[in-house]
């Protein structure tokens, strides 16, 4: 099942306090970027964040979910606390790897 544009707008609203949030549609789902790094995504209308030491600590006790078969577990975001989400995403940014540039063909 693909994620809906309505759910994307809902998540974008939740992350509205962050300046440099972007998304890319991929095979019916959405990958979420903050300041150029992948922080999570929207899969089957579920908002998932990557697991880092900081995201795990700040979102302690939240369930984990697998976005698609063969993928790593991610944290299932169920809170609507915009301030908490801002803190999690900005804090985990330092722990995430930079996006690799593709070689031109």
N, C-alpha and C positions, 0 to 999 in steps of 0.2 A: 504494500500500500504506500503510495507516495504521500508526502506531506503537503498540506494545503497552504496556499498563499495567506490565508487568514491566520493560520498558526504562526507563520513566519512574521507577520506584522505584530502579533501578540508578543513574540519573543523580542523583536526589535524594540517594542515599547518598553519591555522589562529592562532592556539594556540601554535605554534612552539617555541615561546619565553619563554614558561613556561616549567620548568623541569619535574615535576612529574604529568603529565597528563596521564590518563589511560581510557580505555573504556571497556564496557562489552556488548556483543550482547544479547538482550533479546527480544524474539518474533519478530524478524525482525527489531528491532530498536536498538539504542545504548544509554546506560547510560554513561555519562561522569563524571569522577572523577578527582579532583585535590587534591594532597596530602592526598588521602584516603577518601575524602568527596565528596558526590554527588553534583555537581555544575549545572548540566543540562543534556541535552541529544539531540539526533537527532531523530526526529519523522517525518515520511513522507518527508524526505529530507528537514527538517526545523531545524535549529540550535536554540535551546531554552535554556535559563538560568533560574534558580530558581529566584524567587522574594525575595530579601532581602532589607532592607533599603538602603544599599550601591548600589546594582545593580540597584535599582529603581532610585536612585539619579544620578548615573553615566550614565545611559542609559535613561535619561528622555525623554519622548515623543515616545519611541519605542512602536510598537503595542504589544498587548498581544495575546497569543494563548493557546489553550488547546491541550495538546499533544495527548490525547485519551479520550474517553467518561468517565466521572466520575473523571477525574484528575483535579488538581488545575491549575489555569492559570500560565503561564510562560511568560518570555519576549522573543519575537521573535528577534533574532539577525540578522540584515541585513547589518551591517558594515563590511568592510574588513580592518579596522584600527587595525593592530596587537598590537600596543602599547596600544590603548584604551582597547582592550579585555584583555590584560595582566593585566592592572590596575584594571579592573572590577573584574576579577576572583581572583586575589590575595587579593583584598580588601574585597570581600564578603566572603572569606574563613573563617574568624574569626566568622562570624555570623551564619555559618551553623553548624548543629548538627553533632557530630561524628557518623560514621557508626556503627550500632549496630552489635555486633558479634552474629552469630548464635550458638545456643547450638548444640553440637555434638549429633548425634543419637546413 
